[in-house]
Amino acid sequence: SSSTAAAPSADDENNSDSQNNEDTVVGTERASDDGEPTGTAGQPILNAIKSEELSDTLCMVVRYSGGIKLGAGGLIRAYGSAARGVLRSAPTVIHIPTVRLRLVINTQYSGSVYALAARFNGVTSGETYND
């Protein structure tokens, strides 16, 4: 399944002009800490995506810093919690890749084409016959 979500900010006590944008992409499994200590932002977000069993997902958590220092453990909990919260509340869209084909065949093969389309839950439309 797929999901796209923007997470609410995981705030320290106060907001300031300082901002970090952490993003994680599963598939290529790219995770960014964007200036946070290594492993405290991107990896917790990636773990949240995996724990929700999602694929093809982008999740971004914006944290405005300037308040209480959270420390590494606090950052991990804040980013992971924010990501899990938004992933659980965001709608999940199941995307099934499709391909549109245009076939030109002899009429004698049309039964095989229809059978093959049905076998893979394909949809046929716009048939014309010129034989």
Buried (B, 14 or more C-beta within 10 A) or exposed (E): EBBBBEBEEBBBEEBEEEBBEBBBBBEEEEBBBBEBEEEBBBBBBBBBBBEBEBEEBBBBBBBBBBEEEBEEEBBBBBBBBBBBBBBEEBEBEEEEEEEEEEEEEEEEEBEEBEEEBEEEEEEEEEEEEEE
